[in-house]
């Protein structure tokens, strides 16, 4: 029997298909959700695991390191590092960013980066036109 569900892995909520059988329970996470989890782990794992270094890590190794850390620290949660931006965001915009971040599952820093990149591309296109 298979059913759609929401699972939380390493503090990230993901859509998954859960299959229950006599052999156990199996979770199948779709490609989009998997990419979302891996992007998150690429940011988080280096903050919590010193042995990572600067080299790219395989998907399996990222999940292994995150699982190992979580087992060793059962009363703690991995959270995305907070970066102090070099500029102030007005309170009303900060609140909107926070709401959008929660609704989309994208960090506030990533939202700001996307907005800056889009604005930059617009300026470059207008300049070159």
Residue frames as qw, qx, qy, qz and C-alpha x, y, z in Angstrom:
[[0.000, 0.889, 0.457, 0.000, 0.00, 0.00, 0.00],
 [0.441, 0.105, 0.022, 0.891, 1.47, 3.38, -1.06],
 [0.094, -0.892, -0.441, 0.035, 0.38, 6.80, 0.17],
 [0.304, 0.654, -0.081, 0.688, 1.51, 10.42, -0.14],
 [0.592, -0.703, -0.305, 0.250, 2.87, 11.97, 3.04],
 [0.130, 0.887, -0.270, 0.352, 5.09, 14.72, 4.40],
 [0.864, -0.269, -0.227, 0.361, 8.30, 13.65, 6.12],
 [0.102, -0.965, 0.230, -0.075, 10.85, 15.72, 7.96],
 [0.902, 0.036, -0.067, 0.425, 14.49, 14.91, 7.33],
 [0.541, -0.053, -0.098, 0.834, 17.19, 17.03, 8.95],
 [0.025, 0.557, 0.347, -0.754, 14.60, 19.76, 9.71],
 [0.222, 0.215, -0.462, -0.831, 13.42, 19.91, 6.07],
 [0.627, 0.292, 0.584, -0.424, 9.83, 18.95, 5.29],
 [0.101, 0.291, -0.743, -0.594, 9.50, 16.92, 2.10],
 [0.824, 0.173, 0.037, -0.538, 6.71, 15.29, 0.13],
 [0.025, -0.349, 0.931, 0.102, 7.23, 11.57, -0.17],
 [0.809, -0.046, -0.369, -0.455, 5.45, 8.37, -1.07],
 [0.335, -0.400, 0.781, -0.344, 5.37, 5.89, 1.78],
 [0.737, 0.068, -0.584, -0.335, 4.94, 2.21, 1.04],
 [0.516, -0.398, 0.622, -0.433, 3.97, -0.09, 3.91],
 [0.780, 0.150, -0.562, -0.231, 4.48, -3.83, 3.58],
 [0.904, -0.417, -0.094, -0.011, 5.18, -6.79, 5.82],
 [0.777, 0.175, -0.163, 0.582, 8.90, -6.20, 5.21],
 [0.366, -0.392, -0.232, 0.811, 8.76, -2.66, 6.60],
 [0.206, 0.904, 0.264, -0.265, 8.20, 0.93, 5.54],
 [0.578, 0.081, 0.336, 0.739, 9.86, 2.47, 2.50],
 [0.104, 0.834, 0.160, -0.517, 9.98, 6.19, 1.65],
 [0.576, 0.336, 0.436, 0.605, 10.36, 7.39, -1.91],
 [0.063, -0.761, -0.097, 0.638, 11.29, 11.05, -2.30],
 [0.627, 0.715, 0.283, 0.127, 10.77, 12.59, -5.74],
 [0.656, 0.281, 0.048, 0.699, 13.54, 14.32, -7.70],
 [0.003, -0.761, -0.050, -0.647, 12.44, 17.90, -6.87],
 [0.663, -0.723, 0.021, -0.193, 12.20, 17.16, -3.17],
 [0.901, -0.141, 0.020, 0.411, 15.50, 15.30, -3.26],
 [0.471, 0.499, 0.011, 0.727, 17.24, 18.28, -4.87],
 [0.311, -0.808, -0.018, -0.500, 15.72, 20.56, -2.23],
 [0.838, -0.541, 0.034, 0.059, 17.10, 18.34, 0.55],
 [0.825, 0.072, 0.051, 0.558, 20.54, 18.07, -1.03],
 [0.219, 0.703, 0.004, 0.676, 20.82, 21.85, -1.56],
 [0.538, -0.777, 0.044, -0.325, 19.99, 22.31, 2.11],
 [0.908, -0.349, 0.073, 0.220, 22.51, 19.68, 3.23],
 [0.669, 0.413, -0.009, 0.617, 25.26, 21.22, 1.08],
 [0.048, -0.755, 0.118, -0.644, 24.85, 24.40, 3.14],
 [0.695, -0.631, 0.089, -0.333, 24.26, 22.80, 6.52],
 [0.968, -0.113, -0.118, 0.188, 26.63, 19.84, 6.74],
 [0.582, 0.411, -0.265, 0.650, 29.88, 21.84, 6.47],
 [0.246, -0.684, 0.187, -0.661, 28.70, 23.98, 9.40],
 [0.796, -0.457, 0.195, -0.345, 28.31, 20.95, 11.65],
 [0.967, -0.048, 0.155, 0.194, 30.89, 18.46, 10.40],
 [0.187, -0.842, 0.374, 0.341, 34.53, 19.52, 10.42],
 [0.583, -0.192, 0.705, 0.354, 35.78, 16.66, 8.24],
 [0.606, 0.691, 0.388, -0.076, 34.02, 17.98, 5.14],
 [0.453, -0.268, 0.357, 0.772, 36.61, 20.49, 3.90],
 [0.263, 0.561, -0.109, -0.778, 36.21, 22.46, 0.68],
 [0.022, 0.116, -0.874, -0.471, 35.85, 19.52, -1.72],
 [0.652, -0.062, -0.254, -0.712, 32.46, 18.61, -3.24],
 [0.347, -0.130, 0.868, -0.331, 30.71, 15.79, -1.39],
 [0.222, -0.150, -0.856, -0.442, 28.62, 13.04, -2.96],
 [0.574, -0.388, -0.186, -0.696, 24.90, 12.92, -2.24],
 [0.836, -0.262, -0.481, 0.010, 25.27, 9.68, -0.31],
 [0.534, 0.025, -0.450, 0.715, 28.12, 11.10, 1.81],
 [0.170, -0.353, 0.082, -0.916, 26.11, 14.27, 2.60],
 [0.741, -0.381, -0.250, -0.493, 23.19, 12.21, 3.84],
 [0.812, -0.119, -0.495, 0.287, 25.50, 9.86, 5.74],
 [0.334, 0.167, -0.380, 0.846, 27.27, 12.74, 7.52],
 [0.380, -0.368, -0.002, -0.849, 23.99, 14.46, 8.36],
 [0.831, -0.313, -0.374, -0.267, 22.47, 11.23, 9.72],
 [0.703, -0.026, -0.500, 0.505, 25.58, 10.47, 11.76],
 [0.079, 0.264, -0.284, 0.918, 25.59, 14.00, 13.25],
 [0.578, -0.375, -0.145, -0.711, 21.88, 13.75, 14.07],
 [0.853, -0.244, -0.461, 0.007, 22.35, 10.40, 15.85],
 [0.574, 0.031, -0.435, 0.693, 25.29, 11.79, 17.85],
 [0.022, 0.004, 0.259, -0.966, 23.29, 14.93, 18.82],
 [0.095, -0.452, -0.866, -0.192, 19.71, 13.68, 19.37],
 [0.134, -0.754, -0.515, 0.386, 18.56, 16.77, 21.29],
 [0.083, -0.562, 0.189, 0.801, 19.86, 19.31, 18.76],
 [0.646, 0.648, 0.402, -0.018, 18.69, 20.36, 15.30],
 [0.474, -0.001, 0.355, 0.806, 20.78, 21.38, 12.34],
 [0.210, 0.869, 0.351, -0.277, 19.79, 24.86, 11.33],
 [0.586, 0.640, 0.141, 0.476, 20.85, 27.01, 8.42],
 [0.494, -0.237, -0.179, 0.817, 23.67, 29.38, 9.34],
 [0.066, 0.933, 0.331, -0.127, 22.58, 32.97, 9.78],
 [0.554, 0.178, 0.133, 0.802, 24.51, 35.50, 7.77],
 [0.064, -0.766, -0.251, 0.589, 24.47, 39.14, 8.78],
 [0.538, 0.655, 0.357, 0.393, 23.84, 41.02, 5.57],
 [0.451, -0.095, -0.046, 0.886, 26.01, 44.08, 4.94],
 [0.161, -0.260, -0.191, -0.933, 22.92, 46.25, 4.65],
 [0.276, 0.172, 0.682, -0.655, 19.74, 46.80, 6.59],
 [0.154, -0.345, -0.780, -0.499, 16.39, 45.53, 5.40],
 [0.376, -0.286, 0.120, -0.873, 13.39, 47.58, 6.47],
 [0.357, -0.042, 0.813, -0.457, 11.26, 45.74, 9.03],
 [0.721, 0.367, 0.226, -0.543, 8.25, 45.44, 6.71],
 [0.643, 0.528, -0.505, -0.228, 10.39, 43.92, 3.96],
 [0.023, 0.369, -0.894, 0.253, 12.11, 41.65, 6.44],
 [0.565, 0.093, 0.638, -0.515, 8.72, 40.32, 7.55],
 [0.766, 0.483, -0.077, -0.417, 7.70, 39.72, 3.93],
 [0.401, 0.538, -0.741, -0.028, 10.97, 37.92, 3.24],
 [0.240, -0.212, 0.867, -0.381, 10.40, 35.76, 6.28],
 [0.708, 0.268, 0.409, -0.509, 6.87, 34.84, 5.14],
 [0.699, 0.566, -0.333, -0.285, 8.02, 34.07, 1.60],
 [0.146, 0.499, -0.844, 0.132, 10.90, 32.03, 2.98],
 [0.450, -0.045, 0.786, -0.421, 8.58, 29.90, 5.11],
 [0.742, 0.418, 0.220, -0.475, 6.06, 29.45, 2.30],
 [0.690, 0.611, -0.353, -0.163, 8.62, 28.44, -0.33],
 [0.936, -0.277, 0.112, 0.188, 11.15, 26.63, 1.83],
 [0.631, 0.513, -0.075, 0.577, 13.90, 28.88, 0.43],
 [0.514, -0.444, -0.306, 0.667, 16.20, 30.72, 2.83],
 [0.056, 0.946, 0.181, -0.262, 15.95, 34.49, 3.10],
 [0.291, -0.617, 0.476, 0.555, 19.54, 34.84, 1.92],
 [0.384, 0.140, 0.789, 0.458, 18.72, 32.80, -1.20],
 [0.223, 0.810, 0.543, -0.005, 15.65, 34.96, -1.86],
 [0.085, -0.903, 0.094, 0.410, 17.70, 38.15, -1.62],
 [0.374, -0.356, 0.661, 0.545, 20.41, 36.68, -3.84],
 [0.377, 0.440, 0.758, 0.300, 17.80, 35.76, -6.46],
 [0.125, 0.924, 0.332, -0.146, 16.29, 39.25, -6.36],
 [0.212, -0.776, 0.329, 0.495, 19.71, 40.89, -6.71],
 [0.416, -0.091, 0.758, 0.494, 20.65, 38.59, -9.60],
 [0.324, 0.656, 0.660, 0.172, 17.38, 39.34, -11.43],
 [0.006, 0.955, 0.104, -0.277, 17.83, 43.08, -10.91],
 [0.342, -0.568, 0.523, 0.535, 21.41, 42.86, -12.14],
 [0.426, 0.202, 0.773, 0.425, 20.36, 40.96, -15.28],
 [0.220, 0.847, 0.484, -0.012, 17.66, 43.56, -15.96],
 [0.128, -0.893, 0.151, 0.403, 20.15, 46.43, -15.64],
 [0.402, -0.327, 0.676, 0.524, 22.67, 44.67, -17.88],
 [0.395, 0.469, 0.733, 0.295, 20.01, 43.99, -20.56],
 [0.119, 0.942, 0.286, -0.129, 18.82, 47.61, -20.45],
 [0.266, -0.764, 0.348, 0.474, 22.41, 48.88, -20.67],
 [0.391, -0.157, 0.758, 0.498, 23.25, 46.64, -23.61],
 [0.412, 0.629, 0.658, 0.029, 20.00, 47.43, -25.48]]
